[in-house]
Amino acid sequence: MIGENRILTTLRAVIKKSPAEHTEAVFIGGTLGLTRYANSYIHQNLTENNTKVIFRTVTNSRIGVTSTNSFNKDDLYRGLVNSFKIAQHQQPNPDFKGLPMSCKHKKTKTFFEPTAIYSPRQRAEVIRKICRQAEKYGITMAGAFSTSSSEIAVVNSNGLALYQPLTTAYINLIAMTDTSSGYAEALSRRVVKIPFASLTETAFKKCLDGRNPVDIEPGRYDVILEPVAVSSIIDWLSSIAFGAKPYLEKTSFLSNKLGKKVMGSEMTIYDDGSDSSGLAFPFDFEGVPKKRVYFVKKGIAGRPVYDTIYAAKAKTRSTGHCMPPGFSGGPMASNIFIAPGKKSKSSLIASVKNGILVTRFFYINGLLNTTKAMMTGMTRDGTFRIKNGKIIGPVKNLRFTESVTKAFSRIGGISKETQLVKNWWKDIGCCSAPTILIKRFNFSGKTEF
């Protein structure tokens, strides 16, 4: 860890020398410890220390972006100057209205020392215990366990200077036999909150219960989607629907639907970077405080998330969802919550007469028809048949093809229990997802495994 004082002092000093009208520096750095295991033994252990500073300079509305992995002052200034040179060769961006001014944001504790100092030996000991337990059942284990400590800072020529340290712990477990697999994962800012014993039990049970799966014909079934499966769908919606770029380009299912019903009344989806029950992160990569944004509220379409440039396009205000400079996808939602229901997961299963339980999906393609949120993907690591309210046995994996908006309009219930599931950038984002019962979910194909 470099520390708040040195990072902010150094970046302020470099920015003072900038020849540009507007200058911004974003610092992203830290240490990642990662232990991977397969065939029930550790095959890779690494520690990565990295520092990245991204400069954005603006002159006459022309924007240049460069980055450097050095925190040496001379290298930083060289990167800034290169950014300025690049800006001079760009076309003016009429939607740039200036960098954010300094402002207050909600103080949020995101750094926990026990996670930051968690050692490779400690990670290895956790994995050793899991693999030894697996041997007793004839199970082979694979997965990964990571702990990280990071620092993010934003400094600009308007006097804005923000710093946030953070820690993250994440583990996934895949338990395997010759004919089955089971999956579990957990994510937290605090490694002591990771429930290793219950995760192991879940992965083992799914694996053992999933042995010798049987064929099942594709078609429409009532489906129980567990949190990891739900989150993988929401991850895609974050990319294709919840940001201002697809919204304004009219490729989002939310486009031109403000105030209209787009899902069932049971469904509420929102983003809130200040909620500490998720992976809270209080400001975006422009230094704008994160605001709660409802995409869908009781089935009614809401608004997307904005950064300052897309807010200018839409003549509104930033919601605090800018990504690092140079990112081409526009503002993104990264702290997504699905409002929980009032039923238990077990009661949802008990209500299904003829259905399927899905642990998770993989290889989802969410680009089939983004205006209808049409997606396809495969089940994986635990797919089970439900009959008369009871799980009766495993089935071979299935392909689904379904409009998410239509599927979420046929909700039979949402669990009160939720789980944090990592998204593509687990240090600053996740999805808090419940288990969801969907009526007549479309499975379009089957597999031989």
N, C-alpha and C positions, 0 to 999 in steps of 0.2 A: 504494500500500500504506500503510495507516495504521500498522501495526506492533503487535506483541504487547503491549508495555508500555502504550501508550495505550489499546488496546481493553480489556484486562483491568482496568486501573486505573479507567477510566471506568465500565465496567459494574458493577464492585464498588461504586463510590461511589453509583450510582443504586439498586442493590439494597438497600443499607444503609438507604435511606429508605423502603423498601416497607412499607405497612401490612398486607400479607398474611402469613399463616402460612408460606407457602412461595412463593418467587419464583425464576424462572429467566429468563435472557436468552440468546438465541441470536443471534450475529452472523454474517451471511453477506455478504461484500462482495468487490469486486475490479474488475478491468478485463478486458473482452473485446474483442479485435480480430478483426473478421470481414471477409473479402473473398469476395464472391460473383461468379461469372462464368457467362455463358450466351452462346450463339452465338459462342464463342471470344473474348469480350472481357469485361473486368471491368465490371459494371454497378452494383455497390454496394460501397462500402467504409465501414465504420463502426468507431468505438471507443465502447464504452459503459462508463462508470464508475458503479457503483451500490453502495449500502450499504443493508442491511436488518437491522433488529434486531427480533426477535420476543420478546415478553414472554408468559410463562405464570405466572399467579398463582393460588394455591389458598387458599381459606378454607373451613373446615368441609367439605372434600372437594368444594367447588364450584370449577370451573376456568374461568378467563377467559383469552382469548388476544387480543392486539392486535399490530400491527406498525407500524413507522415507517421511512421512508427517510432520516431525519435522524440525525446523530450528535451533534447539539447536546444538551448536558446537560438543558436545559429541555424540549426536545422528547422526549427519552428519558423523563424523569420523567413528563411528561404521558401518554405512551404506557403507562407502567407503571400509573399511576393509573386510566386508562381500562380496562385489563385487570382491575384489582381491582374496578371498578364492574360490569363485565360478569360477573365471577365471582359477585357477590352475587345475580344474577338467574338463575343456572343451577341445575339440579337437582344434588344431590350425586352424585358418582361413587363408588360403593362400592369400586371396584377401585383407586382411588388410595391408595397406601400410603406416600407420601412421595417426595421427590426423591432421586436417587442421592447417596451420600456421595463425597467426594473419594477417588480411587484412582489407582494407577499404570497406565499403558498403554505398550505397546511403542513405542519411538521409531522413527519411520519418516520417511525423507527423501522428501518429496513436492514440494519446490520447487527449480527449476533456473533460475538467473538468465538463461542464454541464451534460454530460452523466454519468460521474463517481458519481456525487452527486444526481442524479435523485432518488427521494424517493419512497417508497411503496405507500405513499399517492398520489403522482403525477401519478403513474401508475394506481392506483385505480380510480382516477378522470377521466382519459382517458376512461377506461373501463365503468365507470358509464354513461358517455355521450353516448357512443356507444349503450349500452343496453337500455337506455331510448329512444333513437331514434328508436331502433328496435321494441319497444312496440307499437309504432304508426302504424306499418305495420303488426303486428301479427307475428313478427319474433322472434325466440329464438337464442341467441348468445352463442358461445363457442370459446375458443382459449387460447392464452397465450401471455404475454408481458414480455420481459426480458430486463434488462440493466445490464451491467457488466463492471468492470475495472480489468485489468489483467497485470501481469508482466512476461516477459519471458527473461531468461538470459542463456548464454552459456559461460562456462569458461573451459579452458583445460591447460594441462601442457606445451603446446608450447607457452604460453603467450597470447593466444586468450581470450578476455573478452568482451562480447557483452551484451547489455541490451536494451530492447524495452518495453515501457509501451503501453497499448492499451485499447480502450473502444469499446463496441459494444451495439447496441440497435436493438431489433428484436420484431416484433409483427405479429401474424397471427389471422385472423378473419374467423370464419365459421358461416354463417347466415343460419338458418333452418326454414322451415315450415314442415307440415306433409308429403308433397310430394316432397320437393326440398331442395337444399342447394347451397350456393354460397361461394366462397373463395377469400381471398386476403391476401397478406403478404408484408412486407417491412423490409429491413435490411440496417443499416448504422452505421458508427463509431460515428455519431452525432445524438442524439435523436431528436434534433430540425429539422432534415431533414426528419423525418418520416412524410409522408402526411396522417395523421389520417383521415381527412375529405374525401379525395378521395378514400382511402382504404375502408372506411365505405360505401360510395356510390357504389363502385364496388361490394362488397360482397352482399349488399342489392339487387342491380339490377340483379345479377346472380341468387340470390335466388328467387326473385319475378318472373323473366322471366322464371325460371325453373320449375314452378309449373305444376303438372299434365303432366309429360313427357309421350311420346308415344313410342310404340315399333318401333324398326327399325331392319331390317335384317342385319346380319353380311355380310361383303364383303369388296371390295376395294373402298375407297372413297378418294377424295381429302380432306385433313385435314389441318385445321389451328391449330397449336400447339402454345399456349401462353407460355410466358417465363418460368413459373413454371413447365409446362409439359416438355419443352425442357431441362431444367436444371436437372430434375430427370433422364433423359436419359444420359446426360453428366456426372452426378455423377457416374453412373455405368461404363461409359467408363474410367473414372479416375481410377477406381479400377481394371478393367479387361484389359485395353489396353494402357494407357498412361504412365505407370511406367516401369522402366527397368526390373523388375522381370518378369512380363508376357511377355515382349518383348523378353528377352533372353531365356525364357522357351518356346518360340514359341507358346504361347496361345493367344497372342494379334493379332488383325486383322492387326496391323502395322508390325508384324514380317516379315522380308525378303521382305518388300514392299517399302523400301526407294526409293523415286523418282518416284514411280508408282502411277497411278491414283486409288484412293480408294473411292472417293466421287465426287459429282458434283462440277464444277468449282466455284460455288457460295459459297462453304463452306470453311471457314478458322477457325481453332480452335487452340488456343495457351494458354500458361500459362505465366503470368507475375506478380510476386509478388511485383514489384516496381511501378506498375501502380496505382496511387492514386484514379482513378475513380472506382476501385474495393475496396476490403478490403486489402490494401497493407500491406505487411509484408516483410522487406528487406532481411532477412537471414533465413537459415534453422536451424534445431536442431543440426547441427555440427558447425554452425557459418559461413557457406559458403554463400556468397551473391547470391541471387536468380537471375537467368538469364531468359530472355524470351526464351521460347521453342515452336516451331511450331510443332504440331502433324499432322495437315493437313493444307496445304496452297494452296488455290485455287484448292482444290480437290486432291492435290498431297501429298502422305504420307511423313511425316517427321520423327523425332526421338523422343524417350521417354525421360523422366526426369531421372536423376541419382543422387545418393549420392556417397560418396567416395568409398565405398566397391563395389557397382555395376559398378561404373566407372572403377575400377581396373579390374573387370571381363571382361569388354568390351574394355579395353585399350583406355579409353577416360577420360574426366575430369568431375567432379561433376558439375551439373547444379544448385546446391543449393536446393535440394528437399528431404533432409533427414528428416525422421520422428523421434519422440523421441526414445531414446535407448530402445530396447526391442520390438519394433514394428516389427512384422514378415512379413508384406506385402511389404517390400521394399520401395523405394522412391515413393512419391505420388505427383501428381499435385493438388494444392489446390486453386489456383487463376486463374481460367479458364475464357477465353473470347471467345465468338463467334463473329467474325467480323460482324457488322451490314450491312444491305443492304441499298438500296436507296428508297425503297417504304414505304409508311405509312401502318400501320396495317389495316386501313379502306380500302385502295386500294387493299390489298391482299384479304380481305373478298369479296370485290366487284367483284373480278376476278373469284370467284368460282361459277360454275354453279350448281354443285350437290356435297355437301360435309358436313363435320362435324367440329365444333369448339370444341376443348378440352381445358378446364381450367387447369386441372392437372391430373397426373396419381398417382396411389398408388399401393403398393404390386408388384412392378416391380421385376422380376427375370431376371437377366442378365447373368445367367450361362448356358443357353440352349446350346449355341455353341459360345464360346468366340472368336474363330478365324473368325467368320462371324458377330460378335456382334449381335447375335440373342437374342431377349428379348421378354418377355410377361408381361402384366400388365393390370390394370383396369383404366377406366376413373372415375373421381370423381368431385363432387361439381361444376357442370356446364358443361353439354354436350349438344350442340345445333346443329340443322339441318340448313344448308345453302342451299338456292335455288335461282338461278339466281342472285347471288351477295348480297342476303339479308338473315339475320338470321330470320327464320320463326317460330321457336319454339323449345322447349326442347325435347330431346330423352332420353330413358333409357340408363343406363351405358353399356359400351361395353368393351370387352376384345380385346387387340391387340396382335398379334404375328408377329414379323417383324424383319428382319435384318436391323440394324441401318445404316450400310454402304450402303445397297441398297436403303433404304428410303432416305438417304441424297444424293443419286445420282439422285433422282427424285424431286428436289427442284423447286417449281414454283415461289418462291420469298422469300426474307428475309426483315423484317421490319427495318427501320432506328432507331426506338425506341428500347431501351434495358432496362432491369431491373436486379438489383442485387438480386440473390436468394441464400439463405443460403445453405451451404453444410453440411456434417456431423460434421465438427468442425467450427462453424460459427465465432469464434473469430479470426481465421487467414485465413479463406478461404470462397470463394463463387464462383458463376458462373454469369458472365454478359451475359445474354441471350436475344436475340430478339424473336419476333414472327416469326414462319417459316411456309410457305405453302409447303406441301409435296403432290405430286401427287400419287394417287392410293395406299394409306396407307392401310395396311391389318388389318381389324377387324375380329377376328376369332370366337368370341362368344358374346352372349348377356346376359343381366340380367333381373330380374323382378322389378328392382328399378331404 
